[in-house]
Amino acid sequence: MIDHDRERVRTRLSERDRLQQLNRRLSDFLRKPRPRAETPEAHGWASSLSQRLTELHESVSRDFRKEQDNRTLAQLGERYPRAADRLQNLFDEQGRILENLRGLVDASMSYAEARKPEDPKLRERTRNLLGSMARRDAAETALIQDLVSTDVGAGG
């Protein structure tokens, strides 16, 4: 792999670290007890969740757009055609993550604005999304490491 490719991979991994930090903060927030529904504190909790999900959505969207614009993963697919299926799975998962994240942002905003009753599964859905994001990140990292290892002769 040429130095330019290595730098792109390092930049990509750095961006993923930033998203993982946002995920950890959201996960920490979800571990704290939620105030009882229909109390003033519940509104503040829902507003805070909504803000955190919105920040995460903006970061994830920006990250995925940058990935597409830079063609980092697409170029790996061109360079390593054997990775096409794994790369396609990553791209498909991007769409599912964004769709689920938009749904969570909408649900949390509706709850924060008291337009709908609380979604009893909101925390669970958010945790599931964070798990999906972590699994996608791990799959992306493993794929990049496999390709780099093979390219430098360390893998098969």
C-alpha positions as MATLAB code, in Angstrom:
seq = 'MIDHDRERVRTRLSERDRLQQLNRRLSDFLRKPRPRAETPEAHGWASSLSQRLTELHESVSRDFRKEQDNRTLAQLGERYPRAADRLQNLFDEQGRILENLRGLVDASMSYAEARKPEDPKLRERTRNLLGSMARRDAAETALIQDLVSTDVGAGG';
ca = [
       0.000    0.000    0.000;
       1.435    3.395   -0.853;
       1.969    6.116    1.748;
      -1.059    8.092    0.535;
      -3.279    5.055    1.129;
      -1.791    4.528    4.569;
      -2.493    8.153    5.482;
      -6.105    7.817    4.332;
      -6.512    4.712    6.466;
      -4.991    6.494    9.491;
      -7.332    9.460    8.945;
     -10.306    7.120    8.629;
      -9.430    5.331   11.856;
      -9.033    8.674   13.637;
     -12.513    9.718   12.482;
     -13.908    6.424   13.750;
     -12.287    7.080   17.144;
     -14.108   10.420   17.338;
     -17.444    8.734   16.634;
     -16.707    6.065   19.205;
     -16.216    8.806   21.806;
     -19.677   10.216   20.971;
     -21.110    6.712   21.256;
     -19.488    6.199   24.660;
     -20.895    9.499   25.971;
     -24.367    8.562   24.761;
     -24.004    5.101   26.276;
     -22.925    6.640   29.600;
     -25.959    8.941   29.481;
     -28.276    5.965   28.921;
     -26.871    4.152   31.968;
     -28.075    6.936   34.262;
     -31.558    6.566   35.700;
     -34.291    8.227   33.684;
     -36.753   10.399   35.569;
     -40.326    9.168   35.863;
     -42.537    9.987   32.903;
     -44.695   13.108   33.121;
     -42.342   14.887   35.517;
     -40.462   18.083   34.615;
     -37.199   16.155   34.873;
     -38.427   13.673   32.254;
     -38.736   16.484   29.727;
     -35.150   17.565   30.426;
     -33.947   13.991   30.061;
     -35.773   13.583   26.744;
     -34.420   16.916   25.494;
     -30.899   15.893   26.418;
     -31.319   12.540   24.678;
     -32.664   14.308   21.603;
     -29.687   16.682   21.526;
     -27.213   13.824   21.905;
     -28.889   11.795   19.165;
     -28.981   14.831   16.877;
     -25.260   15.441   17.454;
     -24.563   11.785   16.747;
     -26.708   11.874   13.586;
     -24.854   14.935   12.294;
     -21.471   13.341   12.998;
     -22.391    9.977   11.500;
     -23.896   11.612    8.407;
     -20.819   13.789    7.953;
     -18.542   10.797    8.475;
     -20.384    8.617    5.950;
     -20.517   11.490    3.417;
     -16.798   12.103    3.817;
     -16.164    8.413    3.376;
     -18.166    8.440    0.136;
     -16.569   11.669   -1.125;
     -13.057   10.445   -0.373;
     -13.928    7.024   -1.774;
     -11.670    5.468    0.844;
     -13.586    2.206    1.085;
     -14.557    2.227   -2.589;
     -10.898    2.483   -3.558;
     -10.098   -0.435   -1.288;
     -12.741   -2.379   -3.199;
     -11.138   -1.440   -6.509;
      -7.704   -2.387   -5.248;
      -8.899   -5.593   -3.541;
     -11.844   -7.025   -5.499;
     -11.950  -10.047   -3.161;
     -13.297   -7.668   -0.485;
     -16.322   -6.560   -2.554;
     -18.937   -8.464   -0.514;
     -17.568   -7.275    2.816;
     -17.440   -3.688    1.545;
     -21.000   -3.891    0.237;
     -22.136   -5.102    3.667;
     -20.487   -2.027    5.226;
     -22.221    0.313    2.759;
     -25.589   -1.395    3.332;
     -25.144   -1.094    7.083;
     -24.479    2.648    6.694;
     -27.968    3.093    5.242;
     -29.591    1.067    8.007;
     -27.702    2.976   10.704;
     -28.739    6.363    9.317;
     -32.361    5.255    8.925;
     -32.500    3.950   12.500;
     -30.743    7.028   13.843;
     -33.224    9.344   12.088;
     -36.071    7.350   13.613;
     -34.554    7.713   17.077;
     -34.011   11.452   16.629;
     -37.651   11.864   15.550;
     -38.966    9.742   18.431;
     -36.862   11.538   21.040;
     -37.858   14.974   19.707;
     -41.542   14.036   19.761;
     -41.177   12.851   23.333;
     -39.187   15.934   24.368;
     -41.856   18.177   22.842;
     -44.593   16.158   24.592;
     -46.266   15.473   21.240;
     -46.352   11.744   21.926;
     -46.135    9.612   25.004;
     -42.749    8.184   25.781;
     -41.622    5.327   23.594;
     -40.916    2.649   26.206;
     -38.326    1.106   23.897;
     -36.418    4.349   23.196;
     -33.476    3.471   25.420;
     -33.367   -0.089   24.109;
     -33.555    1.084   20.485;
     -30.750    3.564   21.151;
     -28.587    0.903   22.768;
     -29.264   -1.437   19.837;
     -28.214    1.284   17.411;
     -24.994    1.891   19.329;
     -24.338   -1.848   19.172;
     -24.925   -1.856   15.400;
     -22.526    1.051   15.009;
     -19.879   -0.708   17.095;
     -20.237   -3.906   15.077;
     -19.952   -1.975   11.809;
     -16.856   -0.146   13.084;
     -15.285   -3.450   14.111;
     -16.080   -4.998   10.723;
     -14.583   -1.991    8.915;
     -11.444   -2.043   11.048;
     -11.033   -5.806   10.610;
     -11.441   -5.483    6.850;
      -8.861   -2.698    6.594;
      -6.424   -4.606    8.792;
      -6.917   -7.788    6.763;
      -6.262   -5.963    3.508;
      -3.249   -4.062    4.837;
      -1.761   -7.218    6.390;
      -2.193   -9.113    3.151;
      -0.737   -6.197    1.150;
       2.458   -6.063    3.215;
       2.778   -9.847    3.146;
       1.773  -10.595    6.733;
      -1.511  -12.251    5.838;
      -2.811  -14.768    3.396;
];
